[in-house]
Amino acid sequence: MGKSVSRGQALELMAVLSRDINWDRLTSEQVQFVIDLPIEKRRDLFTYFLQDSPQQLPWNVGFLKLIINNVQLSADATTNDPQEYFKTRTGLWVSDDFKNRILTKVQPVENLHPTTLKLFELKKNAYDREITPELGENYLFDESELCARIEQMIEKQPNGEEGDPLNNGHVNLFYVAGCVVGVRWNSDNRGWDVGSWDLGVGSWSAGYRVFSRN
């Protein structure tokens, strides 16, 4: 039998809950449902959570699992012209949506600096609105830099070799302002598929990878 909860612990827990709940992940209806519960049911709900859930939280809460905190990307003095590189050809398929949403905004990048990225895996199916809050404040890529980085990754795995982007048919996701870019190894065609979608079009499947800027 453990020690009784002190008044100080109770006050500290209330402060932690009020400060650390991710309110952006909740809806008004969800919060109001709990508010409207009879007091006995609220007591049962909170007590059950504290008794049985804390040890499981690191594995069950959230949609993303951090795989690598510092994916290393090297510097390049120059990169190829993205308008020329991102053309459908043997080993690479590029969607019209990617051309319209991304390539219309890019320029060749000179003196691409070394950088590190974070690499996450989706633990369960999720929408963009559920994924992006877990990526950190600096997760968005500039379109020009993203094209250069995707080119770097593809050139390291031109034949679908193992590497940072998945090569098992699952999608590798990257976010820019207003849309999401997906890169996928297509084993049937022996090449990489690159596409883009508006945010919120559909959910992404468990096991997909998500890249974020540090």
C-alpha positions in Angstrom: 0.0 0.0 0.0 1.5 3.3 -1.0 1.6 6.6 0.8 -1.4 8.8 0.7 -1.3 11.7 -1.8 -0.2 14.9 -0.1 -2.0 18.2 -0.6 1.1 19.5 -2.3 1.1 16.7 -4.9 -2.6 17.2 -5.6 -2.1 20.9 -6.3 1.0 20.2 -8.4 -0.9 17.6 -10.5 -3.7 20.1 -11.1 -1.2 22.7 -12.2 0.5 20.2 -14.5 -2.8 19.1 -16.1 -3.9 22.7 -16.7 -0.5 23.6 -18.2 0.4 20.6 -20.3 -2.8 19.3 -21.9 -2.6 19.8 -25.7 -5.9 21.8 -26.0 -5.4 22.1 -29.8 -5.9 18.3 -30.1 -9.3 18.4 -28.3 -12.6 19.6 -29.6 -15.2 21.6 -27.7 -17.6 18.7 -27.8 -15.0 16.4 -26.1 -14.3 18.8 -23.4 -18.0 19.6 -22.8 -18.8 15.8 -22.6 -16.4 15.5 -19.6 -17.8 18.7 -18.0 -21.3 17.4 -18.3 -20.6 14.0 -16.7 -22.1 13.4 -13.2 -19.4 14.1 -10.6 -19.2 10.4 -9.7 -18.4 9.4 -13.2 -15.8 12.2 -13.5 -14.2 10.9 -10.3 -14.1 7.4 -11.7 -12.7 8.6 -15.0 -9.8 10.6 -13.6 -9.0 8.0 -10.8 -9.0 5.1 -13.3 -6.7 7.1 -15.6 -4.2 7.8 -12.8 -4.3 4.3 -11.5 -3.9 2.4 -14.7 -2.5 4.6 -17.5 0.6 6.5 -16.6 3.1 3.7 -17.3 1.6 3.2 -20.7 1.6 6.9 -21.8 4.9 7.0 -23.6 3.7 4.2 -25.9 0.1 5.1 -26.4 -0.3 8.8 -26.5 0.2 10.6 -29.7 0.5 9.6 -33.3 4.2 9.7 -34.0 7.2 7.7 -32.7 10.6 9.4 -33.1 12.9 7.1 -34.9 16.0 9.3 -35.6 16.7 12.7 -34.1 19.5 13.7 -36.5 19.2 12.3 -40.0 22.4 13.6 -41.6 22.2 15.5 -44.9 25.4 16.7 -46.5 26.2 20.0 -48.1 26.3 20.4 -51.9 27.9 23.3 -53.7 25.1 23.2 -56.3 22.1 21.0 -57.0 20.4 20.1 -60.3 17.7 22.4 -61.7 14.6 20.9 -60.0 12.6 21.6 -63.2 14.9 19.3 -65.1 15.4 16.7 -62.3 11.8 16.2 -61.3 10.5 14.8 -64.6 8.9 11.4 -65.1 11.6 9.1 -66.5 13.0 5.6 -65.8 13.4 5.4 -62.1 11.3 8.4 -61.2 7.6 9.3 -61.6 6.4 12.8 -60.8 2.7 13.7 -60.4 1.1 16.7 -62.0 0.0 17.9 -58.6 3.6 18.0 -57.4 4.6 19.9 -60.6 1.8 22.4 -60.0 2.0 22.8 -56.3 5.7 22.6 -55.7 7.8 23.0 -58.9 6.1 26.2 -59.9 7.6 27.8 -56.7 11.2 26.4 -56.7 14.6 27.6 -57.9 17.9 25.8 -58.0 19.6 25.9 -54.6 23.3 27.0 -54.5 25.5 26.1 -51.5 23.1 23.7 -49.9 24.3 23.6 -46.3 24.6 20.4 -44.2 21.6 19.9 -41.9 19.9 17.3 -39.8 16.2 16.2 -39.9 14.0 14.4 -37.5 12.5 11.1 -38.7 9.2 9.9 -37.2 7.0 6.8 -37.8 3.3 6.9 -37.7 2.1 4.6 -34.8 -1.5 4.7 -36.1 -3.6 6.1 -38.9 -3.7 9.9 -38.7 -4.7 13.0 -40.5 -2.4 15.9 -41.2 -4.0 18.0 -38.5 -3.1 15.2 -36.0 0.4 14.8 -37.3 1.8 18.3 -37.6 1.3 19.4 -34.0 3.8 16.7 -33.0 6.5 17.7 -35.4 7.8 20.8 -33.6 7.8 24.4 -34.5 10.2 24.2 -37.4 8.7 21.3 -39.4 7.8 23.1 -42.6 10.2 22.9 -45.6 10.8 25.6 -48.1 9.8 24.2 -51.5 13.3 24.8 -53.1 15.1 23.2 -50.2 12.7 20.3 -50.1 13.3 19.5 -53.7 17.1 19.5 -53.2 16.8 17.3 -50.1 14.5 14.8 -51.9 16.9 14.7 -54.8 19.8 14.0 -52.3 17.8 11.1 -50.7 16.8 9.6 -54.0 20.3 9.7 -55.4 21.5 7.8 -52.3 18.9 5.1 -53.0 18.4 5.2 -56.8 17.5 1.5 -57.0 15.4 1.3 -53.9 18.2 0.5 -51.5 17.8 0.7 -47.7 18.1 4.2 -46.3 16.3 7.0 -44.5 13.2 7.0 -46.8 11.3 3.8 -46.6 11.7 1.5 -49.6 8.8 -1.0 -48.8 6.0 0.9 -50.6 5.1 3.0 -47.6 4.9 6.8 -48.1 7.6 9.2 -46.8 5.9 12.5 -45.9 7.3 16.1 -45.9 5.3 19.2 -45.1 5.4 22.6 -46.9 3.1 25.5 -46.4 -0.4 24.4 -47.4 0.3 20.9 -48.6 2.1 17.6 -48.0 4.7 15.9 -50.3 4.9 12.1 -50.5 7.8 10.0 -51.7 7.4 6.3 -52.2 9.4 3.5 -53.7 7.4 1.7 -56.3 8.7 -1.9 -56.6 6.5 -2.7 -59.6 8.0 0.0 -61.7 11.4 -0.1 -59.9 11.4 3.7 -59.3 10.5 6.5 -56.9 7.1 8.1 -57.0 6.8 11.8 -55.9 3.5 13.4 -55.4 1.7 16.2 -53.5 -1.7 16.6 -51.9 -3.7 19.4 -50.2 -3.7 19.1 -46.4 -6.6 17.1 -44.9 -7.5 15.2 -48.1 -7.3 11.8 -46.3 -5.5 10.0 -43.5 -2.1 8.5 -43.6 -1.4 4.9 -42.6 0.4 3.5 -39.6 4.0 2.7 -40.5 4.5 5.7 -42.9 7.5 7.9 -42.2 7.4 11.7 -41.6 10.4 14.0 -42.0 10.7 17.2 -40.1 13.2 20.0 -40.0 15.2 20.4 -36.7 
